[in-house]
Amino acid sequence: MFAITAARSSFDDPLSALEAGERPDPGPRDGWTTVDVRAASLNHHDLWSLRGVGLPADRLPMILGCDAAGVDEDGNEVIVHGVVEDGAGRPTILSEKYDGTFAERVLVPRANLLPKPPELSFEEAACLPTAWLTAYSMLFGKIDLRPGSTILVQGAGGGVSVALVRLAVRAGHRVYVTSRDEAKRKKALELGAYAAVPTGERLPERVDAVFESVGQATWAHSVRSLKPGGAIVVCGATSGDAPPAELTRVFFLQLRVIGSTMGTRDELAGLTEMCARTGVRPVIDRVLPLERAAEGFRAMADGGLFGKIVFTV
């Protein structure tokens, strides 16, 4: 079968580690089943895998891809939840220990399949299991916010950030967004954000919660944007994971820092139902055939995206 793999790793030139070509079909595994992939979306996790982060050399080559929508062995349209136990009771994500979804077929545990509602296209459904699930879990699973709360989303444009804006606006929150890019700030306003400001610019009010995936470059701004007792929910650190801690402000204002990674199968079911019933849909930057996956990786590495890149099979 045709697949996109990390053939090696290169931290400084990750695209040089990307390889497209034939790979063996997945073999049988007790309790697992094969899904014919119709669409899969690209995540920063895939780019970090090419750099060797979380994917050691002894697991290469590895088919990349964390999430997908497709058709199971019984002809059902399904969404794949990409979080799998590693055999020792620890969670891992497809493409870390087990081959991922950037292929014509993927082998997954039967319990990881959810019905794809007819209201969602394969391309839309493929955006949900990683970036959108992460946003859903951050917003509705990790913190208790009433409709009408004020929130800040750092870094407009990425898959998680765009999902946070869409979901938070739908939930009735007042949403502030930051970006260095004026065009991305404009797009965030079109999605319903209350205001979009340049990165690091002081907000007109302090917020109840900050949703942080940028890390070092925005951390101080995140801490200083919070009301007393507010919370930062962190799902990543694309600009670095060692910012000044701002501990005096954290303890004096009794701030909370909450970590968040992916989400549960039940949360994915809730997200899917929310999208189907409310009309909220993932923002898709572009759709490419899997054979042109390198173009998508290059666009993500260059940072010129707003929303998700989807590969179709």
C-alpha positions, -999 to +999 in steps of 0.1 A: +000+000+000+011+036-006+021+054+026+040+085+039+068+076+064+095+090+086+124+071+071+149+087+094+150+118+116+166+152+111+160+179+136+173+207+114+159+195+081+128+174+089+114+173+054+146+155+043+134+126+065+100+123+047+095+094+023+066+084+001+062+049-014+050+014-009+048-002+025+035-037+036-002-040+042-011-041+079-012-077+092-039-091+115-038-084+153-062-097+179-088-071+188-077-047+160-092-040+126-083-024+093-097+009+081-095+020+045-085+056+050-104+083+031-089+114+047-063+122+073-051+155+086-017+168+093-006+179+128+026+195+142+031+161+159+040+147+125+066+174+119+081+168+153+083+131+146+105+138+115+127+158+139+131+127+161+111+141+190+091+112+205+101+088+177+134+072+184+156+057+156+148+021+166+112+026+156+119+038+121+106+037+094+073+047+108+041+056+089+031+091+101-004+104+109-024+106+141-060+108+129-082+097+101-117+090+088-125+061+066-144+029+061-141-002+083-141-038+073-179-040+076-184-010+053-192+015+081-180+051+078-158+057+109-136+082+127-103+069+143-095+079+178-057+079+177-048+073+214-038+037+220-024+018+250+012+008+243+008-027+258+020-017+293-011+004+301+005+037+290-012+058+263+006+064+230-005+081+198-007+064+164+026+069+146+046+068+179+047+030+184+021+018+159+020+028+123-001+059+116-028+070+092-010+085+063-016+054+042-042+036+022-050+014+052-044+016+089-047-010+117-063+002+149-081-013+179-118-019+172-126+001+204-109+032+188-135+035+160-165+059+163-193+062+138-188+091+114-221+111+113-234+117+077-234+155+084-196+155+083-175+149+052-145+126+055-123+156+052-140+174+081-142+143+103-104+137+098-097+170+115-114+160+148-093+133+165-062+154+173-063+192+171-100+196+175-102+169+203-073+187+221-092+220+219-125+204+230-108+187+260-090+219+270-122+240+268-148+216+282-128+190+301-100+207+319-116+239+332-150+250+343-160+281+324-196+295+322-209+310+289-199+346+288-164+341+303-134+359+289-106+338+273-074+344+254-062+320+227-025+325+220-013+321+184-041+323+158-038+301+128-028+266+141-052+238+142-058+238+179-060+275+181-086+278+153-106+250+169-105+268+203-119+300+187-147+281+169-157+261+199-154+289+224-174+313+203-201+287+199-201+282+237-208+319+243-174+331+255-157+365+248-126+354+228-094+373+224-068+360+200-032+370+193-011+367+162+019+384+147+002+381+113-024+407+104-042+384+079-046+357+106-060+382+131-085+392+105-095+356+099-099+351+136-123+380+137-143+364+108-146+332+130-163+353+157-134+363+180-143+394+200-108+410+193-075+400+177-044+418+188-007+415+179+013+390+199+023+404+233+000+435+231-018+443+263-055+433+263-082+458+272-093+436+301-079+406+320-094+372+312-107+342+331-085+317+312-057+315+286-053+287+262-016+282+255+002+262+228+031+286+219+051+284+251+082+305+257+074+333+233+040+341+248+041+327+284+048+360+302+019+376+283-004+347+292+004+350+329+000+388+329-033+386+310-051+366+337-075+378+364-067+367+400-076+330+403-075+325+366-060+295+347-036+288+319-044+256+300-013+243+282-013+218+254+021+225+238+051+247+235+060+252+199+084+281+206+102+264+235+093+248+268+115+268+292+100+303+297+105+324+328+081+309+353+067+342+367+062+324+400+057+355+421+027+365+400+015+329+399+013+325+437+004+360+446-026+360+422-034+323+429-032+314+393-036+278+380-015+260+353-033+230+338-017+206+314-037+190+286-029+163+260-053+150+234-086+137+248-106+106+255-128+085+232-159+098+250-147+134+245-142+127+208-178+113+207-190+145+224-171+167+199-184+148+169-220+151+182-215+188+188-202+194+153-231+173+138-258+191+157-246+227+158-231+231+123-197+239+137-171+227+112-133+225+112-115+252+092-096+235+064-067+255+050-062+231+020-069+196+008-042+176-009-039+140-023-017+119-001+008+117-029+014+154-024+019+152+013+053+168+011+036+201+000+015+200+032+045+194+054+064+222+038+035+246+043+032+237+080+070+241+084+068+276+068+040+286+092+016+300+066-015+281+076-049+290+090-066+258+100-060+222+090-042+205+061-061+174+050-047+145+028-072+124+008-067+088-003 
